Amino acid sequence: MNFNPSDLSGVLPALVLAIGALVLLTSEVFLRAVRPEQLGRAGGQPVSAGQRAQQQLPPGAQGYSEPPAPADRRYQAWLAAVFAGLAFWAAVAQMGEPAAPLFSGAAVSDAFAHVVAAVVCASLLLSCLVSFGYLEALRATRGEFYALALFSASGMCLLGQATDLIVIFISLEVMSLAVYCLSAYLRRGQRPAEAAFKYFVLGSFASAMFLYGAALAFGATGSTRLGDVANAVKLAASGGGPAGTATLLFAAAALLAAGFAFKVAAVPFHMWVPDVYDGAPAPVTGFMAAAVKVAAFATLVRILVGGFGDPSIALGPHGWQKLVVWLAALTMIVGNVLAIPQRSVKRMLAYSSIAHAGYLLVAVAAMAGAQPRPDAVEGLLFYLAAYGATVIGAFGVVAIIERKEALAGSGDDLASWAGLSERHPGLAAAMSLFMVSLAGIPPTAGFMAKVTVFRAAISADLVSLAVLGVLTSVGGLYYYLRVVVYVYMVPQTRPEPVVGGRLVTAGIALVSCAALVLWMGIQPNAFARLAQSATSVFAR
């Protein structure tokens, strides 16, 4: 590989995020150490031993008992948000540029990658705003949190651009290792440790499957570039090439898809989702549900459509489409069925995330064939953006409720949401809007996202899959609207208001998410035009 310094401009969003993470880590060196006994609840005031004992969280607070943090660390959330905003601006500014290979073909700068980077950076920006008050309320502000988030987002941006299996693996690990650490950020207690351990162990198996698939692809083609894999698939489809190449390519496609099926939480690779989403801090869970899904689906599309997209040798005229169709069907059914009995809102949203992965797989299945359908690519990107705004907003409200319940010593249950409209009407309205959007009810972004995906499936002659998606969406109305019922119709059992930490920054994030959900539902054409610019990337 020949290094060309001008190629760095093509990965500018990832570069900005990585620089921001390094700046945040370096800034820790210049902070003056402050002992916990020198700080009060708000920071900076000496307290006695008796007062410190009173500030400890109760036994039922799920282990959130971090010592107070220095007040001068609060700038890190704003600094991380600034770098996320700069990276978002860089991604948007590059959207009009023509596609160009980077680093001798190991990556590419095109419209698809720019849209993915913009969604990832916007998700990071909103997550930083939600995290500020949450960490402050739980006295868990530490500099590595925002640095890890920026490093993870930089890996996500690179995943959207990578066209070489080795670069994909490196970017995947940059993203994954940082997210593993973020899921265990609240280190004390069993739930964060269990979440990180399960995520790490199962994620290691997924990485191993991906590497094995990459090794088989290299054995069949002598290259790790997706373009060379696509040429080998064409040759094998026409009956040329060495004997056994078709079998190796099919096995490689199956293993590569399985590795990323874990990241997108597709059935049967979904086992980690409920425990990880439940044990991780709520802002981290929202970031994972939005940004990790965007990067994983972008890479899955690069591999399947860009590398194995031609009519294949082992599964008939549409190649890997049958495999993705079955994954989508199982994922939609299992995710919705298992979400129904959940009383924990975080676990319900976790199973909901699995169901939405199934809807996104419907769009991926519609891309199969000699010529990927532009409406399927557009539907996938629109759905990812709409789901990201909605789920970050939903977990933002969960974060506010969670930190209040942690300070009060109670658990995460639907009973905690009873009478929320009386205690905090703004939070109740925001959560209801996000639930309605996740359910796919107009005039929200979730409705338009499902319309675009199911319309693409029908155009690709996947009518049965589209009908199944509509039926499972109807089933999802029950557990989404149940939250709204508790918020507005169930009397409150505890009169305490939502307290703990500042709500200003979280309020800004929630208002932004709500505005995006309504804007994309009422005026979907604005983002749809951006998504349409990425549809020509996979044309052959």
N, C-alpha and C positions, 0 to 999 in steps of 0.2 A: 504494500500500500504506500503510495506517495502522498505525503502530507502537503496540502496546499492551504496556507493561512487564510485564504479567502473563503474556504469552506466553513470557517467558524461562524461567519455571518448567517449561514443556513441553519445553524443550531443555536441561534441567539437566545431564544427563550430558555432553553436548558442551561445555557452558559450563564445567563443572568441569575437564574435560580441557584446554580452551584456557587457563584460568587457571593450571593446573599447568604447562603448557608455558612460559607467560610468567614464572612464578616461577622456573623452572629457568634460563631465559635470563638473567633479572635477577641471579640468584645468582652468575653467572659474573663479574659486574662486581666483586664484593667478594672474589674469590679473589686471593691474593697470587701473583704470577708466580714460578715456581721454574724455574731453569735445569736442563736434563738432567744436567749434570755435578755438580749438587748432590745428585742422587738415586741411590740404589742400586736393586737389583732390587726390593726391597720398599718403597722410597720412604723419603726422609728421611735417608739415610746417604751421606756424600761417598764418591766412588770415584775411582780414578785413571783415566788414559786407557787403560792396559792392561786394567784391569778392565772398562771400558766396551766395549772392543773384544771381549772375551770374551762379553759379554752380547748381542752382535748375533746375530740369527737366521741360520742357514745359508742358502746360496744357494737351496736347494730349498724354502724355507719359504713359497713363494707370495706373497712380498712383505709378510708381516706383520712389519714391523720398525719399529713405532711407538716413539717415545721413552717413557720412563717417565712416568707421570702422577702428579700430586700426590695424596697419600693422602687429603687432605680433600675430594676429589671423590667419594669413595665414597658419601657420603650421598645423592647424586643418584639412584642406583638405588632406594634406599628411599623417597625423596620421590616419585619417579615411581610407585612401587608404591602408595603411600598415596593419591595422587590417582586412580589407576586403581581402587583399592578404593572410594573415595568415589563415583566415578561409577557403579560397579557397584551400590553400595547405593542410589543415587538411581534407577537404572533399575528395580531390583527393587521399591522403594517405590512407584513409579508404576504398577505392573502392575494394580492393582485400580481405577484411575481410569477413568472413561468416556472414550470417544474425543472429541477436541475439535480443531477447526481452529486453526491458529496462523498469525500474520502474514497475516491476510486470506485464508487458504486456500492460501498458498504451502507450508505444511507441515502436519503433523498429529501429534497425540499420541494414539496408540492402542496396543493390546496388541501388535500386530505390531512396531511400532517399539521398544517397551520390551524385548521379547525379543531383538531384534537388538542393541540397545545393551548389554544384559546380557552377551550372548555376546562382543561386541567387547571390552568392558571386562575381562571375565575373561581373554580371550586376551592382552590387553595386560599384565595383572597377572602372569600366568605367564611371559610373554616377558621382562619386566623382571627377574624372579628368575633366569631362565636367562642373561640377558645380563651380569649383574653379574660372575660369576667368569670368564666368557669374555673380556670386555674387559680385566679386570684381568690375566689370564694373558698376553694379547697386548700388554699395555702400551698400550692404545688407549682408555683412559677419557677421554672428552671430554663436556662438558655438552650439546652439541647433539644427541647421540644420543637421549637420553631426551626432550628437547623435541620433536624431530622425530617420535618415536613417539607422543607425546601429541597433537600437532597432527594426525597422520594418523588416529588413532583418533577425534578429534573430527569430522573430515570423514566418517568411516564412520558415526558415530551420526547425523549430519545426513542422510546418504544414505538411511538407513532411514526417515526422517520426511518427506523432501521429496516434495511432490506437484505441483511446478511444474518444468518442464524447465530453466528458468534456474537455479533453486536447486539442482537436481540437478547441473548442470554445474559450478557453483561448488563444491559439496561434493565432487564428483568430483576436481576439480583440487587442492583442499586435501589430500585423501587421496593423490592420485597424486604430486604434487610432493615431498611428504615421503618417500614410499616410494622414489622415484627416488634421493633423496639417501642414504637408509639403505642401499640396495643397493650404493652406492659408498663406504660409510663407511670401510672399510679401503682407503685411497686409493692406497697404493703397490702396484704390481703390475699386470699386464695383465688378470687375470681380473675384479677388481672394476670396473675402468674399462670393460671390454668389456660386462659385465653391465649397468651403469648406462646406457651409451650405447645399447645395443639396446633396453632397456626404455623409455628416454626417446623414442627415435625412433619405435618402433612404438606407444608410448602416445600420441604426438602424432597419428599417423594415426587411432587409435581415437577420440580426442577430436574430431578433424575430422569423422569419420563421424557421431558423435553430434550435433554441432552442425548438420550438414547435415540430419539427420533431424528435429531440433527445428525448423529453418527450414521444412521441408516441412509439419510438423504445424501450425506457425503459419500458413502459407499456406493450409492447408485449413480451419482453424477460426477464425483470427483471435485465438487465445489460446495461451498456453503451459501452461495448467493442465490436468492430466490429467483432471479432471472434465469440462472443456469438450471435450477430445478424445473422451472416452467418449460424450458426447451427440452429437457429430458422427458417430461410428461408428454409433450407433443410427439416426440420421437417414439416413445413406447406406445402411445395410442395408435400410431400408424403402423405398428408392427416392427419397428426397427429397434436398434440397440441390442446390447448383450442379453442373453437369456437370464431371467430372474429379475430384471430391472423393474418390471411392473410390480412384482410382489414387494420388493424393497421400498418402492415409492409409496405403495398403499400403506405398508406398515409404518413408514416414516410419517405420512399424513395423519394416521390414527394416533400415534404417540405425541406428535406435536400438538394436535388438537386437544388431546387429553391433558397435556400440561397446562394449556390455557383454559380449558374447561374448569380446572380447579380455581383459577383466578377469577373467572366470571361467575363462579358458584353454580355451575350447571349440574343437574342430577346425572350420575351418582357421585359427583365430586363435591357435594355440598355439605358434608358432615361437619365441617369446621365452622360454618357460618353462624349458627345460633349462639354457640358458646363464645366465639370471638367477639361478635357484635355485642353480646351481653356483658362481657368482662372488660372490654376496652372503654376508655372515656368516651362519652357521647359525641364530642366534637370530632374525635378520631374516627369513630364509627361512621359519622356522616361523610367525612373525607374519604374513607375507604369505600363506602357504598357508591360514591359519585365518581371520584377521580380514578380509583383503581379499575373500576368497571370500564371507564372510557379507554384507558390505556390498553387493557387486556383485550377488549373487543377490537380496537384498532389493529393490534398486532395479529389477532386471530384472522381478521379480514385480509391483512397483508399476506399471511401464510397461505390461507386456503384459496383466496381469489387470485392473488398475485403469483403464488408459487404452484398451486395445484388446481387452478381454476379451469383448465381446459377439460373437455370431456375425457373421463378417465377410463382406465383399463380394467379395473377390478369390480366396479359397481354399476356398470351400465352407462347410459348416455349422460347422466348428470354427476357421476363420480361421487364425491363426498356429500352430495346433497342429502342422500338417504340417511347417512349417519347424523347429520345436523338436524334433520326433520325429527328423528326419534329423540334426540337430545332435547330439542325444543318442546316436544309434546310431553315428555316425562317431567321436564323442569317446570312447565306451567302447571301441570296437575299436582305434583308433589308439593311445590311451593305454596299453592293456594290451599290445598287440603290441610297441610300441617300448620298453616297460619291461623286457621279458624279456632282451635281450642286454646290459643295462647292468651294468657291474662297479663303477661309482661309486655309492655308496649315495645321495648327494645327487641325482644325475641319475636314479636309479631312483625316488626319492621324487618327483622333478619330473614324470616321466611318469605316476607313480601319481596325482599331483594332477590331471592331465588326465583320467585315467580316472574319478576320483571326481566331477569336474565333469560327466561324462556321466551318472553315476547321479543327480546332483542335477537335471540337465535332464529326467530321466524324471519327477520330481515336478512340475516346471514344466509339462511337456506334459500331465500329468494334470489340471491346473487349468483347461484350456481348456474353453470352453462357456458357455452362458448363466448357469449357476450353478457357480462354482468348487467343487470337492469339498473339504470340510473335512479329510478324511484326507490329501489331497495337501499342503495347507498345513502340517498337523501333521507329516507326514513330512519335508518340506523343512526345517523348523526343527529337528526332532530330529536329522536327518542333519548339519546344519551344526554343531550343538553337539557331537555325538559326534565328528565328524571334526576339529573344532577341538581338542578335548582330546587326541585321539590324535596328531595331526600335530605339535602343539607338544611333546608328550612325546618323539616320535620324533626331532625335530630338536634337542631338548634333549640327548639322548644323543649325537647326531651332533656337537653343539657341543663336548661334552667330549672326544670322540675326535678331532675336528678340531683343537682347540687343542693336544692332545698331539702329534698328527702334525705340526702346524706347528712346534712347538718341536723336534721330532725331525728335521724336514726331509724327511719322506716324504709321499706323496700320498694322495688319498682313493680307496681301493680296498677291495674285499672282503677282501683279504689283511690289512688293518689290523684286521679284526674277528675274525680267527682266534684261537681260544683266549681270547676275552674273558671267558668264564665262569671261567677260572682266575685271571685278573688282577683282575677286578672282578665278582664274582657278582651284586651289586645292579644294575649297569648291564646285565648280560646278561639278567637276569630282566625288567627294565623294557622293554628293546628287544624282547624276544620277545613280551611282552604287547602292545606297540603294533603289532608286525607282525601278530600274530594278529587284532587288532581291525581293522586295515586290510584284512585278507583276508576279514573277515566271518565269523569262526568264533565260535560261542557259547562261553562266556556273556559276551561283550564288547559294548560299545556299538555297534561296527561291525556286528555281526550284527543287532541290533535295528533299527538305522538302515536297513539294506538291506531288512529285512522290511517296515518301514512304507512305504518308497518303492515297492517292487515290488507290495505289496498295493494301494496307491492306483492304480498303473498298471493292474492287472488290473480293479479296480472301474471304471476309466474306459475299459474295452474296449481297452486297449493291451497285449494279451496278448503279441503278438510282441515288443514292446519289452521287456517284463518278462522274457521267456524269454532274449532276447539279453543282458540285464543279468546274469542268473544264469550264463549260459555264460561271459561275459567275467570274471565274478568267480571262477569256477573256474580260468580261465587265470591269474588274478592270484595264485593260491595258489603258483605256482612261484617267482616272484621274491620274494615276501614270506617264504616259508618257507626260501628259500635263505640269507637273512641269519641265520635261526635256526640253520641247519645249520652255517654258518661260526662262529657264536658258541659252539656247544656241541660240535660234532663234528669240526671241523678243527683239527689241532694248531697251537699258536701257533708262529710263526716268529721272533718277537722277544719276549724275556722282560720287556721294560720294563713297569712298571705304568702306569696312567693317572695322569699327573702334570700339574702346571701349573695354578696358580690354585686358588681355593677351591671345594670341591664342596658346601658347606653350602647355599647359596641354590639352586643348581641341583638339589640333592637334594630340597629342599622342593618345588620346582616339579614334579620328576619323580614324587614320591610323590603330589602332588595330582592330576596328570594320570592316574596309574595308578588312583587311587581313583575318579576320575570315570568312567574307562573301565569299571571293574568295576561301579560303582554303577548307571550307566545301562544296563548290560547285564543286571544281575540285577534291579534295581528301576526299570524304565523309566517307570513310571506317574507318578513325581514330576515329572519334566520334561515328560512328555506332557501333564499337566494344564495346565502353563504354556503349552505350544504350542497346546492346544485353545482357550485364551482368545483366541488371535489368529486363529482360523479364521473368525470372524464379520466380520472387517474388510472382506473382499472380497465379502460377500454382497450381491446386488442384488435 
